[in-house]
Amino acid sequence: GYVTFAVNQWPPLADFLGIKDDHQVQGAVMVGYPKFSYKRIPQRNKADIVFFT
């Protein structure tokens, strides 16, 4: 939400990222490794996921 809104509303950011004027950002994914590791991650129930193929 924040990245797509910012890129579409602030032309200097779109220019910095190389987005053409006639294009629009529809989504963004941030990937990588965290700089810090968290020692006390809260316990959570196992996710109940069903995959359809």
Jmol script that loads the backbone (N, CA, C; Angstrom):
load data "model"
ATOM      1  N   GLY A   1       0.775  -1.194   0.000  1.00  0.00           N
ATOM      2  CA  GLY A   1       0.000   0.000   0.000  1.00  0.00           C
ATOM      3  C   GLY A   1       0.824   1.270   0.000  1.00  0.00           C
ATOM      4  N   TYR A   2       1.755   1.393   0.940  1.00  0.00           N
ATOM      5  CA  TYR A   2       2.522   2.632   1.056  1.00  0.00           C
ATOM      6  C   TYR A   2       3.404   2.868  -0.164  1.00  0.00           C
ATOM      7  N   VAL A   3       4.083   1.831  -0.621  1.00  0.00           N
ATOM      8  CA  VAL A   3       5.006   1.985  -1.752  1.00  0.00           C
ATOM      9  C   VAL A   3       4.237   2.307  -3.026  1.00  0.00           C
ATOM     10  N   THR A   4       3.178   1.565  -3.297  1.00  0.00           N
ATOM     11  CA  THR A   4       2.423   1.812  -4.527  1.00  0.00           C
ATOM     12  C   THR A   4       1.819   3.215  -4.528  1.00  0.00           C
ATOM     13  N   PHE A   5       1.291   3.638  -3.397  1.00  0.00           N
ATOM     14  CA  PHE A   5       0.719   4.984  -3.309  1.00  0.00           C
ATOM     15  C   PHE A   5       1.794   6.040  -3.526  1.00  0.00           C
ATOM     16  N   ALA A   6       2.920   5.887  -2.844  1.00  0.00           N
ATOM     17  CA  ALA A   6       3.987   6.883  -2.938  1.00  0.00           C
ATOM     18  C   ALA A   6       4.529   6.995  -4.358  1.00  0.00           C
ATOM     19  N   VAL A   7       4.767   5.864  -5.007  1.00  0.00           N
ATOM     20  CA  VAL A   7       5.316   5.890  -6.368  1.00  0.00           C
ATOM     21  C   VAL A   7       4.328   6.525  -7.337  1.00  0.00           C
ATOM     22  N   ASN A   8       3.057   6.218  -7.186  1.00  0.00           N
ATOM     23  CA  ASN A   8       2.054   6.756  -8.108  1.00  0.00           C
ATOM     24  C   ASN A   8       1.723   8.223  -7.850  1.00  0.00           C
ATOM     25  N   GLN A   9       1.982   8.720  -6.650  1.00  0.00           N
ATOM     26  CA  GLN A   9       1.631  10.097  -6.316  1.00  0.00           C
ATOM     27  C   GLN A   9       2.814  11.057  -6.313  1.00  0.00           C
ATOM     28  N   TRP A  10       4.040  10.534  -6.274  1.00  0.00           N
ATOM     29  CA  TRP A  10       5.218  11.398  -6.155  1.00  0.00           C
ATOM     30  C   TRP A  10       6.164  11.132  -7.316  1.00  0.00           C
ATOM     31  N   PRO A  11       6.087  11.919  -8.377  1.00  0.00           N
ATOM     32  CA  PRO A  11       6.891  11.685  -9.582  1.00  0.00           C
ATOM     33  C   PRO A  11       8.397  11.553  -9.355  1.00  0.00           C
ATOM     34  N   PRO A  12       9.025  12.305  -8.422  1.00  0.00           N
ATOM     35  CA  PRO A  12      10.466  12.106  -8.228  1.00  0.00           C
ATOM     36  C   PRO A  12      10.824  10.674  -7.805  1.00  0.00           C
ATOM     37  N   LEU A  13       9.968  10.030  -7.033  1.00  0.00           N
ATOM     38  CA  LEU A  13      10.225   8.646  -6.629  1.00  0.00           C
ATOM     39  C   LEU A  13      10.083   7.706  -7.820  1.00  0.00           C
ATOM     40  N   ALA A  14       9.070   7.924  -8.634  1.00  0.00           N
ATOM     41  CA  ALA A  14       8.891   7.108  -9.832  1.00  0.00           C
ATOM     42  C   ALA A  14      10.082   7.273 -10.771  1.00  0.00           C
ATOM     43  N   ASP A  15      10.576   8.491 -10.921  1.00  0.00           N
ATOM     44  CA  ASP A  15      11.759   8.728 -11.753  1.00  0.00           C
ATOM     45  C   ASP A  15      12.975   8.005 -11.189  1.00  0.00           C
ATOM     46  N   PHE A  16      13.154   8.074  -9.875  1.00  0.00           N
ATOM     47  CA  PHE A  16      14.282   7.408  -9.221  1.00  0.00           C
ATOM     48  C   PHE A  16      14.247   5.899  -9.458  1.00  0.00           C
ATOM     49  N   LEU A  17      13.048   5.316  -9.445  1.00  0.00           N
ATOM     50  CA  LEU A  17      12.897   3.875  -9.639  1.00  0.00           C
ATOM     51  C   LEU A  17      12.840   3.474 -11.112  1.00  0.00           C
ATOM     52  N   GLY A  18      12.824   4.454 -12.005  1.00  0.00           N
ATOM     53  CA  GLY A  18      12.805   4.155 -13.433  1.00  0.00           C
ATOM     54  C   GLY A  18      11.438   3.798 -13.980  1.00  0.00           C
ATOM     55  N   ILE A  19      10.374   4.244 -13.313  1.00  0.00           N
ATOM     56  CA  ILE A  19       9.011   3.985 -13.776  1.00  0.00           C
ATOM     57  C   ILE A  19       8.663   5.026 -14.841  1.00  0.00           C
ATOM     58  N   LYS A  20       8.239   4.591 -16.005  1.00  0.00           N
ATOM     59  CA  LYS A  20       7.897   5.508 -17.092  1.00  0.00           C
ATOM     60  C   LYS A  20       6.627   6.285 -16.760  1.00  0.00           C
ATOM     61  N   ASP A  21       6.494   7.465 -17.376  1.00  0.00           N
ATOM     62  CA  ASP A  21       5.338   8.332 -17.106  1.00  0.00           C
ATOM     63  C   ASP A  21       4.009   7.688 -17.475  1.00  0.00           C
ATOM     64  N   ASP A  22       4.001   6.832 -18.490  1.00  0.00           N
ATOM     65  CA  ASP A  22       2.746   6.207 -18.914  1.00  0.00           C
ATOM     66  C   ASP A  22       2.511   4.846 -18.255  1.00  0.00           C
ATOM     67  N   HIS A  23       3.252   4.556 -17.190  1.00  0.00           N
ATOM     68  CA  HIS A  23       3.079   3.316 -16.435  1.00  0.00           C
ATOM     69  C   HIS A  23       2.587   3.637 -15.025  1.00  0.00           C
ATOM     70  N   GLN A  24       1.985   2.637 -14.389  1.00  0.00           N
ATOM     71  CA  GLN A  24       1.479   2.796 -13.028  1.00  0.00           C
ATOM     72  C   GLN A  24       1.854   1.561 -12.224  1.00  0.00           C
ATOM     73  N   VAL A  25       2.301   1.762 -11.005  1.00  0.00           N
ATOM     74  CA  VAL A  25       2.665   0.654 -10.123  1.00  0.00           C
ATOM     75  C   VAL A  25       1.394   0.083  -9.510  1.00  0.00           C
ATOM     76  N   GLN A  26       1.236  -1.238  -9.588  1.00  0.00           N
ATOM     77  CA  GLN A  26       0.057  -1.916  -9.055  1.00  0.00           C
ATOM     78  C   GLN A  26       0.364  -2.720  -7.798  1.00  0.00           C
ATOM     79  N   GLY A  27       1.625  -3.002  -7.551  1.00  0.00           N
ATOM     80  CA  GLY A  27       1.978  -3.778  -6.371  1.00  0.00           C
ATOM     81  C   GLY A  27       3.471  -3.733  -6.135  1.00  0.00           C
ATOM     82  N   ALA A  28       3.878  -4.071  -4.926  1.00  0.00           N
ATOM     83  CA  ALA A  28       5.293  -4.086  -4.570  1.00  0.00           C
ATOM     84  C   ALA A  28       5.538  -5.208  -3.573  1.00  0.00           C
ATOM     85  N   VAL A  29       6.700  -5.823  -3.682  1.00  0.00           N
ATOM     86  CA  VAL A  29       7.090  -6.887  -2.763  1.00  0.00           C
ATOM     87  C   VAL A  29       8.474  -6.554  -2.227  1.00  0.00           C
ATOM     88  N   MET A  30       8.620  -6.582  -0.925  1.00  0.00           N
ATOM     89  CA  MET A  30       9.925  -6.354  -0.317  1.00  0.00           C
ATOM     90  C   MET A  30      10.505  -7.699   0.087  1.00  0.00           C
ATOM     91  N   VAL A  31      11.701  -7.972  -0.398  1.00  0.00           N
ATOM     92  CA  VAL A  31      12.360  -9.238  -0.109  1.00  0.00           C
ATOM     93  C   VAL A  31      13.754  -8.972   0.435  1.00  0.00           C
ATOM     94  N   GLY A  32      14.292  -9.962   1.106  1.00  0.00           N
ATOM     95  CA  GLY A  32      15.643  -9.833   1.631  1.00  0.00           C
ATOM     96  C   GLY A  32      15.760 -10.507   2.980  1.00  0.00           C
ATOM     97  N   TYR A  33      16.850 -10.229   3.625  1.00  0.00           N
ATOM     98  CA  TYR A  33      17.120 -10.790   4.938  1.00  0.00           C
ATOM     99  C   TYR A  33      17.065  -9.676   5.973  1.00  0.00           C
ATOM    100  N   PRO A  34      16.479  -9.949   7.138  1.00  0.00           N
ATOM    101  CA  PRO A  34      16.387  -8.905   8.157  1.00  0.00           C
ATOM    102  C   PRO A  34      17.757  -8.542   8.725  1.00  0.00           C
ATOM    103  N   LYS A  35      17.923  -7.287   9.057  1.00  0.00           N
ATOM    104  CA  LYS A  35      19.171  -6.826   9.660  1.00  0.00           C
ATOM    105  C   LYS A  35      19.280  -7.320  11.103  1.00  0.00           C
ATOM    106  N   PHE A  36      18.160  -7.407  11.786  1.00  0.00           N
ATOM    107  CA  PHE A  36      18.137  -7.826  13.180  1.00  0.00           C
ATOM    108  C   PHE A  36      17.324  -9.104  13.319  1.00  0.00           C
ATOM    109  N   SER A  37      17.704  -9.953  14.244  1.00  0.00           N
ATOM    110  CA  SER A  37      16.899 -11.140  14.538  1.00  0.00           C
ATOM    111  C   SER A  37      16.185 -10.915  15.868  1.00  0.00           C
ATOM    112  N   TYR A  38      14.968 -11.401  15.922  1.00  0.00           N
ATOM    113  CA  TYR A  38      14.156 -11.211  17.113  1.00  0.00           C
ATOM    114  C   TYR A  38      14.218 -12.471  17.960  1.00  0.00           C
ATOM    115  N   LYS A  39      14.589 -12.311  19.198  1.00  0.00           N
ATOM    116  CA  LYS A  39      14.791 -13.457  20.089  1.00  0.00           C
ATOM    117  C   LYS A  39      13.493 -13.956  20.709  1.00  0.00           C
ATOM    118  N   ARG A  40      12.513 -13.098  20.826  1.00  0.00           N
ATOM    119  CA  ARG A  40      11.274 -13.480  21.509  1.00  0.00           C
ATOM    120  C   ARG A  40      10.076 -13.361  20.582  1.00  0.00           C
ATOM    121  N   ILE A  41      10.044 -14.178  19.563  1.00  0.00           N
ATOM    122  CA  ILE A  41       8.899 -14.201  18.661  1.00  0.00           C
ATOM    123  C   ILE A  41       7.753 -14.905  19.386  1.00  0.00           C
ATOM    124  N   PRO A  42       6.555 -14.319  19.409  1.00  0.00           N
ATOM    125  CA  PRO A  42       5.446 -14.936  20.142  1.00  0.00           C
ATOM    126  C   PRO A  42       5.036 -16.282  19.550  1.00  0.00           C
ATOM    127  N   GLN A  43       4.628 -17.190  20.410  1.00  0.00           N
ATOM    128  CA  GLN A  43       4.132 -18.495  19.981  1.00  0.00           C
ATOM    129  C   GLN A  43       2.807 -18.300  19.255  1.00  0.00           C
ATOM    130  N   ARG A  44       2.636 -19.019  18.151  1.00  0.00           N
ATOM    131  CA  ARG A  44       1.395 -18.930  17.394  1.00  0.00           C
ATOM    132  C   ARG A  44       0.924 -20.323  17.045  1.00  0.00           C
ATOM    133  N   ASN A  45      -0.383 -20.445  16.840  1.00  0.00           N
ATOM    134  CA  ASN A  45      -0.928 -21.716  16.389  1.00  0.00           C
ATOM    135  C   ASN A  45      -0.473 -21.979  14.960  1.00  0.00           C
ATOM    136  N   LYS A  46      -0.356 -23.249  14.609  1.00  0.00           N
ATOM    137  CA  LYS A  46       0.021 -23.609  13.256  1.00  0.00           C
ATOM    138  C   LYS A  46      -1.080 -23.158  12.292  1.00  0.00           C
ATOM    139  N   ALA A  47      -0.682 -22.602  11.149  1.00  0.00           N
ATOM    140  CA  ALA A  47      -1.647 -22.116  10.164  1.00  0.00           C
ATOM    141  C   ALA A  47      -2.378 -23.286   9.515  1.00  0.00           C
ATOM    142  N   ASP A  48      -3.677 -23.134   9.355  1.00  0.00           N
ATOM    143  CA  ASP A  48      -4.496 -24.144   8.695  1.00  0.00           C
ATOM    144  C   ASP A  48      -4.682 -23.708   7.242  1.00  0.00           C
ATOM    145  N   ILE A  49      -3.833 -24.234   6.352  1.00  0.00           N
ATOM    146  CA  ILE A  49      -3.811 -23.810   4.955  1.00  0.00           C
ATOM    147  C   ILE A  49      -4.224 -24.967   4.061  1.00  0.00           C
ATOM    148  N   VAL A  50      -5.081 -24.679   3.097  1.00  0.00           N
ATOM    149  CA  VAL A  50      -5.511 -25.676   2.118  1.00  0.00           C
ATOM    150  C   VAL A  50      -5.079 -25.183   0.740  1.00  0.00           C
ATOM    151  N   PHE A  51      -4.328 -26.011   0.008  1.00  0.00           N
ATOM    152  CA  PHE A  51      -3.884 -25.670  -1.342  1.00  0.00           C
ATOM    153  C   PHE A  51      -4.768 -26.383  -2.352  1.00  0.00           C
ATOM    154  N   PHE A  52      -5.232 -25.656  -3.342  1.00  0.00           N
ATOM    155  CA  PHE A  52      -6.024 -26.229  -4.425  1.00  0.00           C
ATOM    156  C   PHE A  52      -5.157 -26.280  -5.672  1.00  0.00           C
ATOM    157  N   THR A  53      -5.140 -27.443  -6.333  1.00  0.00           N
ATOM    158  CA  THR A  53      -4.347 -27.553  -7.564  1.00  0.00           C
ATOM    159  C   THR A  53      -5.228 -27.911  -8.733  1.00  0.00           C
TER     160      THR A  53
END
end "model"
wireframe off; spacefill off
backbone 0.3
color backbone group
